[in-house]
Amino acid sequence: MTRWLRLTSAGAVSAAAILSIAAFGGARAPRTETEDSVARGRFLVLTHACGDCHGGGNDPAAKGFLAGMTLPQQEFRIGPCAAAPQDACFKTRPRNVTPDNQTGLGRFSERQIFNALRYGLRPGETPDVEITSMTPGQGNFPAHPKYLAVPMPWPSWRHMPDQDLWAIAAYLKRGLKPVSNKVEDSEGPPDFWASEYTPEKIGTYPAPAFPTVNEKR
Ligand code: HEC
């Protein structure tokens, strides 16, 4: 009890100190929620290698940062050709994720970007709605989901907390300048990768409780 009280009063002192600094103009104006969210989104984008595929690597000052594929070597070949080079492949292409209205994410809402990162749903082919179920056809989850092409790593990114995914969406939409770069659409199977994105292949969201058979306390 005493310890709790002591902590509380220390907290009160530092809050008062901050307030008085602000009052005397000694501190910068407090950051707004938007600025915090964009800054967090930038940090997450830089630490999750988005630019390695979407352009510019980990340098936000690089030309074409996040503007999507510009060179043939940024294209992926997914499918049977991996095992047998003469066989066919789907060519998939990292898209322009800057907020350009014609060629980037400008025409999509932050919720559509959130739904892309949490559920792997293509923003261009999935309505702008809040999704409350993972069962196709229920809770606004599309009956026939159109998933993002492999190898966009959304099955990993989906495990970030909501707030982090919203922060990434905020950064992409509000923290970047639009760059016009039309990326040719990815190729893919008629089921839009649904058979690649089953719980057997990518696990479940949320992840199974800790510890699983591979883990220990
Ligand atoms: C391994 C390569 C790779 C990495 C890393 C990657 N992406 Fe992607 N991403 C892709 C590909 C390929 C597509 C295109 C999918 C398609 O055409 O269906 C894509 C598509 C997207 C889309 C959908 C854009 C649209 O217009 O449909 C968003 C949003 C996106 N990525 C955001 C991100 C973010 C944010 C990160 C980092 C947290 C990231 N990506 C990391 C490969 C990658």
Residues whose N, C-alpha, C, O or C-beta is under 5 A from the ligand:
A	BS01	HEC	L44 H48 A49 C50 C53 T92 R93 P94 R95 N96 V97 A116 P123 G124 Y147 L148 A149 V150 P151 M152 P153 I168 S186
